[in-house]
Amino acid sequence: MEQFSTRQNKISRLVQREMADILLQFNKSKYQGKLISVTIVRVTKDMGIARIYLSIFPSEFATEILSEIELNGKFLRGELGRRIGKSVRIIPELEFYIDDSLDYIDHIDDLLHK
């Protein structure tokens, strides 16, 4: 498993906290009744890229919502920059992924109960 530095972990937590808040504001106006959670943020060693994993409920809207978030990536990065700009030298590029681990757990659970 990849080892992360203390700095990477701090930046990851900072990005996770702020991005969750940004997406909460974004979600209020766009996706009423849908839940978007930032589950994991992984920052590269050079702090240039933040890989953001999102859990979206209900999951049948996941690809649609992810596409919308990716289209608004520049806005989201700008908003992130306004919030964490004084804490970091470089605002990382944002890459969004769907975290489907909860769906996987449900699937395994269903298989075990059969």
C-alpha positions in Angstrom: 0.0 0.0 0.0 1.2 3.5 -0.8 2.7 5.5 2.1 1.5 9.1 2.5 3.4 11.8 4.1 2.1 13.8 7.1 1.8 16.9 4.8 -0.2 14.8 2.2 -2.6 13.6 4.9 -3.1 17.2 6.3 -3.8 18.6 2.8 -6.1 15.6 2.0 -8.2 16.2 5.2 -8.3 20.0 4.5 -9.5 19.4 0.9 -12.0 16.8 2.0 -13.5 19.1 4.6 -13.7 22.1 2.3 -14.9 20.1 -0.7 -17.7 18.5 1.4 -18.8 22.0 2.3 -18.6 23.3 -1.2 -20.6 20.3 -2.6 -23.2 20.8 0.1 -23.8 24.4 -1.2 -23.7 23.1 -4.8 -26.1 20.3 -3.9 -28.7 22.6 -2.3 -29.2 24.4 -5.6 -28.9 21.6 -8.0 -29.8 18.2 -6.5 -32.6 18.5 -3.9 -33.1 15.2 -2.1 -29.8 13.6 -3.2 -26.9 12.9 -0.9 -23.3 13.6 -2.0 -20.5 12.7 0.4 -16.8 13.1 0.1 -15.5 9.8 1.3 -11.8 9.9 0.5 -9.3 12.5 -0.8 -5.9 11.4 -2.0 -3.3 14.0 -2.9 -0.3 13.2 -5.0 3.2 13.7 -3.6 3.7 17.0 -5.4 0.3 18.2 -4.2 -0.7 18.8 -7.8 -3.7 16.5 -8.1 -6.4 15.7 -5.6 -8.4 12.6 -6.3 -11.8 13.0 -4.7 -14.0 10.0 -4.1 -17.7 10.7 -3.9 -20.5 8.6 -2.5 -23.8 9.5 -4.1 -27.2 8.3 -2.9 -29.4 7.2 -4.5 -26.7 5.5 -6.6 -28.7 5.4 -9.8 -28.0 9.1 -10.2 -24.3 8.8 -9.6 -23.0 9.0 -13.2 -25.3 11.9 -14.0 -24.3 13.9 -10.8 -20.6 13.0 -11.3 -20.7 14.4 -14.9 -22.3 17.6 -13.7 -19.6 18.0 -11.0 -16.9 17.4 -13.5 -18.4 20.0 -15.8 -18.2 22.5 -12.9 -14.7 21.4 -12.0 -13.1 24.8 -12.7 -15.7 26.6 -10.5 -15.2 24.0 -7.7 -11.4 24.4 -7.9 -11.7 28.2 -7.8 -14.0 28.0 -4.8 -11.5 25.6 -3.1 -8.7 28.0 -3.9 -10.6 30.9 -2.2 -11.0 28.7 0.9 -7.6 27.1 1.3 -5.4 29.5 -0.7 -3.7 30.8 2.4 -2.9 27.2 3.6 -1.3 25.8 0.5 1.1 27.0 -2.2 -0.6 25.2 -5.1 -4.3 24.6 -5.5 -4.5 21.0 -6.7 -6.2 19.9 -9.9 -9.4 18.0 -9.0 -10.2 14.6 -10.3 -13.6 13.1 -9.2 -14.4 9.4 -8.9 -17.4 7.5 -7.7 -16.8 5.6 -4.5 -19.0 2.5 -4.9 -17.7 0.7 -1.8 -21.2 0.9 -0.2 -22.8 -0.6 -3.2 -20.2 -3.4 -3.1 -20.8 -4.0 0.6 -24.6 -4.2 -0.1 -24.0 -6.7 -2.9 -21.8 -8.9 -0.7 -24.4 -8.7 2.1 -27.1 -9.8 -0.4 -25.0 -12.7 -1.5 -24.4 -13.8 2.1 -28.1 -13.7 2.9 -29.1 -15.9 0.0 
